[in-house]
Amino acid sequence: MATRLTEKQEVSACHVAELVYSGRLTKAAGVAKLSAEDGMNESTAAIFIAIYKSLREGKEFRRTTSAAAMRHLVRSIESGHGPAARDRALAALRAHIKYFEQQYEATMASMRGVLAELESSRDL
């Protein structure tokens, strides 16, 4: 996602992504809602929803978002679904970092920072 989301958009996107994940809203309806109500680009909204799903399921994802949005995503998942859900999200983030760094021969310093921060906060 090249577009930098505002904190309000991140909050709305997490809420809508949860509605989509839980089956209370279709992905298309979620994307349309984020676009119409929060001014999100439809592509950005779709990517955010897909990343949320991968985090909830603990699965590697290939598209990326900002470090701030990732922090918000994982914290939102933890606050709504507890430590086990947070741990699945962190596993997915670890897999994403590994994939991205291998694929693009780049270091994801900001994502590594978010991962370290969230891992250390889970032990508090």
C-alpha positions as CSV (number, residue, x, y, z in Angstrom):
1,M,0.0,0.0,0.0
2,A,1.6,3.2,-1.1
3,T,-1.0,5.4,0.4
4,R,-0.3,6.5,4.0
5,L,-3.4,6.0,6.1
6,T,-4.6,8.3,8.8
7,E,-5.1,6.9,12.3
8,K,-8.9,7.3,11.8
9,Q,-8.7,5.3,8.5
10,E,-6.6,2.6,10.3
11,V,-9.3,2.3,13.0
12,S,-12.1,2.1,10.5
13,A,-10.2,-0.3,8.3
14,C,-9.6,-2.7,11.2
15,H,-13.3,-2.6,12.2
16,V,-14.4,-3.2,8.6
17,A,-11.7,-5.9,8.1
18,E,-13.1,-7.7,11.2
19,L,-16.6,-7.5,9.8
20,V,-15.4,-9.0,6.5
21,Y,-13.4,-11.7,8.3
22,S,-16.3,-12.7,10.5
23,G,-18.6,-12.9,7.5
24,R,-20.9,-10.0,8.5
25,L,-19.8,-8.1,5.4
26,T,-18.5,-9.2,2.0
27,K,-15.0,-8.0,0.9
28,A,-16.5,-6.0,-1.9
29,A,-18.9,-4.3,0.5
30,G,-16.1,-3.6,3.0
31,V,-13.9,-2.1,0.3
32,A,-16.9,0.1,-0.9
33,K,-17.6,1.2,2.7
34,L,-14.0,2.2,3.4
35,S,-13.8,4.1,0.1
36,A,-17.1,5.9,0.5
37,E,-17.0,6.6,4.3
38,D,-13.3,7.0,4.9
39,G,-11.9,8.1,1.6
40,M,-9.6,5.1,1.2
41,N,-8.4,4.1,-2.2
42,E,-10.3,0.9,-3.1
43,S,-7.0,-1.0,-3.9
44,T,-5.6,0.1,-0.5
45,A,-8.8,-1.0,1.3
46,A,-8.7,-4.4,-0.4
47,I,-5.0,-4.9,0.5
48,F,-5.7,-3.9,4.1
49,I,-8.6,-6.4,4.4
50,A,-6.4,-9.1,2.9
51,I,-3.6,-8.4,5.3
52,Y,-6.0,-8.5,8.3
53,K,-7.2,-11.9,7.2
54,S,-3.6,-13.3,6.9
55,L,-2.7,-11.9,10.3
56,R,-5.8,-13.5,11.9
57,E,-4.9,-16.8,10.3
58,G,-1.2,-16.6,11.0
59,K,-0.4,-16.9,7.3
60,E,2.3,-15.3,5.2
61,F,1.2,-12.3,3.1
62,R,3.0,-10.6,0.3
63,R,1.6,-7.1,0.1
64,T,2.7,-4.7,2.6
65,T,1.5,-1.7,4.6
66,S,3.2,1.0,6.7
67,A,4.8,0.1,10.1
68,A,2.2,2.3,11.8
69,A,-0.7,0.4,10.1
70,M,0.9,-2.9,11.0
71,R,1.2,-1.9,14.6
72,H,-2.4,-0.9,14.7
73,L,-3.5,-4.1,13.0
74,V,-1.8,-6.4,15.5
75,R,-2.9,-4.4,18.5
76,S,-6.4,-4.3,17.2
77,I,-6.4,-8.1,16.7
78,E,-4.9,-8.6,20.2
79,S,-7.5,-6.3,21.9
80,G,-10.4,-8.0,20.2
81,H,-9.2,-11.6,20.2
82,G,-6.6,-12.1,22.9
83,P,-3.0,-13.3,23.1
84,A,-3.4,-16.4,20.9
85,A,-4.7,-14.2,18.1
86,R,-1.8,-11.8,18.6
87,D,0.7,-14.6,18.5
88,R,-0.8,-15.8,15.1
89,A,-0.5,-12.3,13.8
90,L,3.1,-12.0,14.9
91,A,3.9,-15.3,13.2
92,A,2.3,-14.0,10.0
93,L,4.3,-10.8,10.3
94,R,7.6,-12.8,10.8
95,A,6.8,-14.8,7.7
96,H,6.0,-11.6,5.7
97,I,9.3,-10.0,6.7
98,K,11.2,-13.2,5.7
99,Y,9.4,-13.4,2.3
100,F,9.8,-9.7,1.6
101,E,13.5,-9.6,2.5
102,Q,14.3,-12.7,0.4
103,Q,12.2,-11.7,-2.5
104,Y,13.5,-8.1,-2.7
105,E,16.9,-8.4,-1.1
106,A,15.9,-5.6,1.2
107,T,15.8,-5.1,5.0
108,M,12.5,-4.2,6.5
109,A,13.9,-2.3,9.4
110,S,10.7,-0.5,10.3
111,M,8.7,-3.8,10.2
112,R,11.4,-5.5,12.2
113,G,11.1,-2.7,14.7
114,V,7.3,-3.2,15.0
115,L,7.8,-6.9,15.4
116,A,10.4,-6.5,18.2
117,E,8.2,-3.9,19.9
118,L,5.1,-6.1,19.8
119,E,7.0,-9.2,20.9
120,S,8.5,-7.4,23.8
121,S,5.1,-5.9,24.9
122,R,3.5,-9.4,24.9
123,D,5.7,-10.4,27.8
124,L,4.7,-7.5,30.0
